[in-house]
Amino acid sequence: MAEIFLDNIYLALLLPLWIFLIIMLGRFFSVYVNKGIIYTLTLLSSFFGAILSAGALWKMPSDNILETGFPFLKIDDFVINWGLHVDRTSLIFALVLFLVSFFVQMFSISYMKDEKKTYRFYALMNLFNFSMAGLFFSPNLFQTYLFWEIAGVVSYLLIGFEYFKKEKSLASRKVFIINRIGDTSLIGAIILCSYFIYY
């Protein structure tokens, strides 16, 4: 049973991305006009993410680490891999992420029922889950930074969802500017660490 969860843990990362794409491309299908389908897909994405994370955490030994990947960028001896790094810590973070997201999404069904373009809100919620799960399962700092950037942009879009309201628009801009300051510091630290490690 443990192998089922661990062998398929990548689905916890990919399911939110697939649901995001289905919702955003749903304007060409019935998904675009059917809120029930959007709600169901979004809740199932978080639910199965939580189940996968909990199952893997329950069966995974405390000292075990699962790491898979492939070379993404190679310059002489410098190699950046793209893949997954799964340990108990990352699974705990992922479990908390998907549980909180599940309850937030359940609450938002009634809270957002009168809003326009709710499909965009749920699509962004799924993209946020994808970026955060990618952050937790990143095997290196470069992949971590990429998912951190995606999470920052999605946060900006979620906070500014009602962009036509001045206070929401200003709040999203403030978050975006503050995040850019932090992101610049983070990429600087990664480059500096890489310089001392590889040279």
Secondary structure, DSSP 4 states (H G I P E B T S, - for coil): -HHHHHHTTHHHHHHHHHHHHHHHGGGGSGGGT-HHHHHHHHHHHHHHHHHHHHHHHHHS-TT--EEEEEEEEEETTEEEEEEEEE-HHHHHHHHHHHHHHHHHHHHHHHHTTTSS-HHHHHHHHHHHHHHHHHHHT-SSHHHHHHHHHHHHHHHHHHHTTTTTSHHHHHHHHHHHHHHHHHHHHHHHHHHHHHHHHH-
